[in-house]
Structure formats: structure tokens, C-alpha cells
Amino acid sequence: MSVSRSMMGLALAGLLMAAAPQHAAAQQGHAGGTGMSALEDVLAASADTPAEHKALASYYRAKAEAARGQAETHRSMAKHYSGSLKPTVAEKQKQHCGQLVELNEQTAKIYEDMAAAHEQAGSGK
């Protein structure tokens, strides 16, 4: 029994959609987790049906949300550096958090752009 390319694509798209939240959560330990895995690379390169593009758009939106969550975490942390820390150390920690906020916001924007591109590709426009 042979499996058509579209059936295989739908199966992969479903797996990708199911894995998106877990993968996005796993990426939170990084500054946005911008590296693509080999599977992501193959799926993005081979997506040609609306369902495959929709799955990739959902996946990238989840990654964007994870990056925004990291930005918010570091934004909050930056507000709390003071107290018993030396002023120079507190300022360095605030700088560190500020840089991570900026990087994660940029990462979220990149993922949102990827999601939008896949939504457009999936709509045939």
C-alpha cells in the first residue's frame, strides 16, 4: 500500500502542530530558541498544501509566544534587581535582562513574520 505525498504531508503537519507547544516551551531556556531543527527545515522546505502551511504558521506562532514569554520574564527580573546587590552589579543585571528582552522581542517578530508568510502561502495568495 503506497502513501500519497499529500497524506504524508498531512501526517507530518499534524505532528508538527501537536509538537509546537512542547517545542516552544523547550526553547524557553534559550534567548528565543531561533535554531531550526532538521525536521523543521524539511517541513518548511516541503510544505505545499494549505494544511501544511497552516501547521507551520501555528508552530511559528507558538515559538513567537514563547519568545514573548521570555521577554516578559526578563522585563520583570530587571525591575527586581536592587536591594542587597552592589549598584554596579544591579546595573549589569538590568543590562543583561534588557538585552534579553530586546533579543526575545526580535525573535518573536521573526517568528510572527514566518507564520504570516506560511498563512499567506497556505491561502494561495
C-alpha positions as CSV (number, residue, x, y, z in Angstrom):
1,M,0.0,0.0,0.0
2,S,1.5,3.3,-1.0
3,V,1.0,6.5,0.9
4,S,0.5,9.6,-1.2
5,R,2.7,12.7,-0.7
6,S,-0.3,14.7,0.5
7,M,-1.2,12.1,3.1
8,M,2.4,12.0,4.3
9,G,2.4,15.8,4.4
10,L,-0.8,15.9,6.4
11,A,0.6,13.4,8.9
12,L,3.7,15.5,9.3
13,A,1.7,18.7,9.6
14,G,-0.3,17.1,12.4
15,L,2.8,16.0,14.2
16,L,4.2,19.5,13.9
17,M,1.1,21.1,15.2
18,A,1.0,18.7,18.2
19,A,4.7,19.3,18.9
20,A,4.6,23.1,18.7
21,P,3.6,23.9,22.2
22,Q,6.1,21.4,23.7
23,H,8.9,22.5,21.4
24,A,8.2,26.2,22.1
25,A,8.3,25.5,25.9
26,A,11.6,23.6,25.5
27,Q,13.1,26.6,23.6
28,Q,12.4,29.0,26.5
29,G,15.7,28.2,28.1
30,H,17.4,29.9,25.2
31,A,17.3,33.5,24.0
32,G,14.3,32.8,21.9
33,G,15.5,29.5,20.5
34,T,16.0,30.6,17.0
35,G,17.7,27.5,15.7
36,M,15.7,25.3,13.3
37,S,15.9,21.5,13.7
38,A,16.4,19.3,10.7
39,L,12.7,18.3,10.8
40,E,11.7,22.0,10.8
41,D,14.0,22.6,7.9
42,V,12.5,19.7,5.9
43,L,8.9,20.6,6.7
44,A,9.3,24.3,5.8
45,A,11.0,23.4,2.6
46,S,8.5,20.8,1.5
47,A,5.2,22.5,2.7
48,D,2.9,22.8,-0.3
49,T,-0.6,22.3,0.9
50,P,-2.8,24.7,2.9
51,A,-2.8,22.3,5.8
52,E,1.0,22.0,5.9
53,H,1.3,25.8,5.8
54,K,-1.3,26.2,8.5
55,A,0.6,23.8,10.7
56,L,3.8,25.7,10.2
57,A,2.1,29.0,10.9
58,S,0.7,27.6,14.2
59,Y,4.1,26.3,15.1
60,Y,5.8,29.6,14.4
61,R,3.1,31.5,16.4
62,A,3.8,29.2,19.4
63,K,7.5,29.9,19.1
64,A,6.8,33.6,18.9
65,E,4.6,33.4,22.1
66,A,7.4,31.5,23.9
67,A,9.9,34.3,22.9
68,R,7.5,36.9,24.2
69,G,7.2,35.0,27.4
70,Q,10.9,35.0,27.9
71,A,11.0,38.8,27.1
72,E,8.3,39.3,29.8
73,T,10.3,37.2,32.3
74,H,13.4,39.2,31.8
75,R,11.5,42.5,31.9
76,S,10.1,41.5,35.3
77,M,13.5,40.4,36.5
78,A,15.1,43.7,35.5
79,K,12.7,45.5,37.8
80,H,13.7,43.5,40.8
81,Y,17.5,43.9,40.7
82,S,18.4,46.1,43.6
83,G,18.4,45.8,47.4
84,S,21.4,43.9,48.7
85,L,23.2,43.9,45.3
86,K,26.0,46.4,44.8
87,P,24.8,49.2,42.5
88,T,27.3,48.2,39.7
89,V,26.2,44.5,39.9
90,A,22.5,45.5,39.9
91,E,23.1,47.7,36.8
92,K,24.9,44.9,35.0
93,Q,22.0,42.5,35.8
94,K,19.5,45.1,34.5
95,Q,21.5,45.5,31.3
96,H,21.7,41.7,30.9
97,C,17.9,41.4,31.2
98,G,17.3,44.4,28.9
99,Q,19.4,42.8,26.2
100,L,17.5,39.5,26.5
101,V,14.2,41.4,26.4
102,E,15.2,43.0,23.1
103,L,16.6,39.8,21.6
104,N,13.4,37.8,22.5
105,E,11.2,40.6,21.1
106,Q,13.1,40.5,17.9
107,T,12.9,36.7,17.8
108,A,9.1,36.9,18.4
109,K,8.8,39.3,15.4
110,I,10.8,37.0,13.2
111,Y,8.6,34.0,14.1
112,E,5.4,36.1,13.6
113,D,6.7,37.1,10.1
114,M,7.3,33.4,9.3
115,A,3.8,32.5,10.5
116,A,2.4,35.2,8.3
117,A,4.3,34.0,5.3
118,H,3.1,30.4,5.8
119,E,-0.5,31.7,6.3
120,Q,-0.2,33.6,3.0
121,A,1.3,30.6,1.2
122,G,-1.4,28.4,2.5
123,S,-4.2,30.7,1.3
124,G,-2.9,30.7,-2.2
125,K,-2.2,34.5,-2.3
